[in-house]
Structures are given as structure tokens and as C-alpha cells.
Amino acid sequence: MVDNHAHTTFSDGVLSVEQLIAQVTARGVRPSVADHCSGDVRGALHTVDDVRVYLDEIERHDVLRGGEFCWHDSLWRELPDDLAARFTHRIGSLHGIFLPNGNLMHAFYSPWPAGLDPQAYMDAHVDNVEAFAAEMPVDILAHPTLLPMKLRKMPLEELWTEPREERAVAALARAGIAFEISNRYRPHERFVRRAADAGVRISLGSDGHTAEQVGQLAWPRELAARVGVREDELFDPLVHGGRAR
């Protein structure tokens, strides 16, 4: 079992690579480092040169080499093929989505636009999932149910209606992108079951940034088992990674 999504001091985590490896391994989980590679995340790897230095360092360690790229940011488009091939897996995140008027709605810090109906936002969000899946060369969609702050107290099942889930799952299935069960931003079971039933591979990720968080996969693992995904079917970067290669 692999924690495919965890962060170090290379971006916004508090652990060194060595500390992350030790902490995750002690929990009986295979570690990976998947730091933010984005010009739009504070403390992230902002440039191609930053990514090169990052890979040079983590290749010195016995650890899987991931990176978390923002769909709305340009860095993933700038990455040369030789550098992209050094990752064992790449993760795509919808930390920001483009509204129909072209404005960016960021999940963490954008104010809610006056007059924007939550259901209209969700339609735009699913439009972005489809565009992301069609264009972005990644292996995993991180925290698929992450939404802007204003919506986080609303039931996920009411925002992620079944037709919206069907569209998102179909887009991931067409692209061969795995659906992450995030321990930090926990998806509802109906969505995970729909993805698994459609043949979308399931990935487990702590999205850990601290010693207490990294490698914590008990809840994602239990949910995967509940929807019928065997442990040997879970996303493994050494078996299923490298969608773009």
C-alpha cells in the first residue's frame, strides 16, 4: 500500500524527505514524496529549474517520486519530456477552476463572486474536470471533491449530483487517470463506488504535511475495500504510473 500524496519541506510540508520516509515506513506504508509544483502555491516548486533540483534530491533516496501540479497553473505545460519522465507519478489538482466568464475561482482564497449560484459553480467545476482530464498528462486526480471554502459545509452528495459524478468519472476513465481517496478531503462513498465500478483505478493519499498526517491511510483503505477494490488493484506508481510516457 502506497501513500501516493504527501509533502515535504520542498513545498509546504514540515518534514524533510528523510523524516517523511521514516514516518510513513513506520506506519507500514510505502512512502512517496509528491510536493507542489506550481507557480500559484506558496512555498512550492515554482519553476522548471526548481523541479530539476527537487528530482535530483529525491532520486538520492529510496522513495517514489511524485509531484502535485495545479491544473490552472502553467508549469505542467512547461515541463520538458526528459524531466517529466523522471517522476514515478504525477498528480493533478483542481485548486482553481475557470468560471464561464474566464475568471479563476481558487479553492482556498478567492472571495465568492456576487450572484454566483452554487449549482452554477458546480457545473463549471465539472466542465473543468473534463478539460483537465482531456489535457493534463497526470496519473492521479487529487482530492476530487475539494471545493471552495463557501461550499465546504454543504453535503457533498447535494453538490456532486449523480449526473455530475457520471461526467467526472467518464472523463477520468477516458483519460486513464486514477481517482484519489484523500484522507484530508474525504470523498463520499457514492462517488468512489461509481469510479471503481467504471474501472477507474483508485489511489490512496494522505495529503499529509506533518508527521501526524503522512502515511495515514486507514480511512481511505477501508473505503476502498468497502466499494470492492482489492489492495492489489490500488494505484501503484511502479505498476501504473507514467501516463505520459
N, C-alpha and C positions, 0 to 999 in steps of 0.2 A: 504494500500500500504506500502510495507516494503523496506527500503534501506538495502539490504542483504550484502552489501560490503562497510565497512567504517573502518577507522583505528584510533587508539588512541596512547597515549604515550607508550603503551605496545610494540609497534613496531615503525614505522616511522611516526606516526601522531603527531600532536601538541596539541591535545585536551585530557584532562582526560576523563575517562569513564563518569563521571557526566556531563562534558561540552558537550560531544558528544550527550548524551541523551537529554539534554536541547535544543541544537541547532536543532537536527533532529525533535524532537517533535514540536518545534515552527514552523516548516515548514509543519506541518500536515502529517508527515510521521512517521511510526513506526520504531524505531531505532534498529539496531543490531551492535554489535562490532565484527569485523572479522579481527583481527590482523594477521600479518605474522607469520607463524610457520615454520621456515626453517633455516637450518644451513648456507644458502647461501644468506641471505638478511641482510644487515647491520641494526643493531638495532632491529632485530626480536627476537622471542622466539626460542632459538637455541636447547633446549634440552627437553626431556620429563618432567623433573622437572620444567623447565620454563613454560611449558604448564599447568602443575598442579597448579602452583601459579596463573597463569592468570585466569584459570577457577574458582579457589577459590575466586578470587576478583570479577569477573564479575557476579558470581552467587549471590553476595550480592545486585545486582541492578536489577531493573525491565527492563531487556533488553534481546534481543535474543542473543544467544551465538554462534558466528561463529568463524571460523579460516580459514586463507588462506594458503594452503600448496603448495609448489613447486613440480611439477612432477619430476624434475630431482634430487631433494634432497631426502635423506633417512629418514627424520624424520617421515613422514607419515607412513612408514613401521614399525617404532619402537614403535608407539603409542599403549599402551595396550588397550584392548577392553573396560575395565571399564572407562578409560579416554575418549576414543572416544565417548562413549555413552552419555557423559555429554554435548556435543555440540548439539545445535538445528540444525545446518547445517555446513557442511564443504565445502570449496571452493577449487578447484584445479586450478593452474595456470601454463601455459607453459612459464615461464620466461626463460627457457633454453630448447633447443631441441638437441637431439643427431644426429649428421650427420652420413652418412653411414660408414665413417671411424672410428666412435666411439668417435670423439671429440665433446665436448659440445659447442654449439653456444648460448651464452647468449643474451637475447633481449636488454640489456642495455649497457653492457660494453665489449663484445667480439669484437675484430677487425674483419673486414670482411676478410675471408680467400682468399688468392690469387687464382684466377681461378674458384671461386665458382659462378656459374651462378644463378641468382635469381630464375629462374624456377626450377632448381635442388634443391635449398634450399626449395622452396615451396613444392616440392614432399616429401622431408624429413620431413618437418613440418607436413604435413598431416599424414605421417606414424606415427609420434609421437602422434598426436591427437588420432589415432586409438589405439595405445598401451596404452596411458593414460586412455582412456575410458574403455578399457578391464580390466585394472589392478587396477586403483586407486579408493578407496572407498569414493567418494565425491558426493555431491548433485548438484554442480554447476560448470560449466567451466567459469572461469572469463575471461573477455575481450578477447573473442575468436579470434579477428582479430589483437591482439598485435603481432608485428613483429619486427625484429632487426632494429636498427636506420637507417641503409643504405636504407631500403626499405620503410620507412615511408612517403616519398614524392611521391611514385608511387601510382597510383589509385588502391584501394583495389580490385575493380572488375576485374582488369587485373591480379592480383596476385592470388586472390581467384577465380579461374575459376569455372564455374558451376560444372564440374566433381569433383573438389576438395571440393567444398561445399557439394556435394551429399555424398561423402565419410565421411566427418566430421559429417554431420547431421545423417547419418545412424549409425555411431559409438555411438553418443550421444543417439540416440533413443534406440539402443540395450541395452545400459547401464542404461537408465533411468536418465541421467544427464541433468540438465537444462542448457539452453543457456543464458548467461548474456547479456543484453543490457547495456553496460557500458557508463556512462556519460563522462568518461575520455578518453577512447579509443573506439570511436564510430564506430560500425559496419555499413556496408552498408545495405540498406533495402532488397535487393535481398536475402542476406544470412539469415537475420532474418525471412523473409517470408518463405523461404524454410524450416527453422527449425520449425516454427509454423505449416506449412502445413503438416509436417511429424509427428506431435503430440509431438514434443519436448517441454517441458514446458519452459516458458520464465521467467527469473528472472531479476529484476531491481537492479542496483548497481551504486552508485555514485563513488566508489573507492576514496572516499573523505579522505583527510589527514588534511584539515584545516577547520576552521569554515565556510569559504565561500563555501567549496565544499561539505561537508557532507549533506545528505538529498536532494541534488539537483537531482530530478528525473523527471523534466518536460519533457526534451527531450526524455529520454528512455520511459516514459509513453506514450507520443504522438506517438512514433514509434510503440510501441506495439499495440496501438489502430489502427494505420493505416494498420497494417498487419492482423487485425481481432482478436486480443487477448483481451478478456474482462478482466476487472480488477479482477474479482473473479476467473479467470483462472491463474493469475500470481503465480509464486512460492511463497509460504508462508511456512516458516520453521516449523511452528506448525502443518501444514497440510501435507506438502510434504517432510519434512526433514528426516534425519536419514537413508539414503540409505543403510548404512552398518549394521543397527540394525535389 
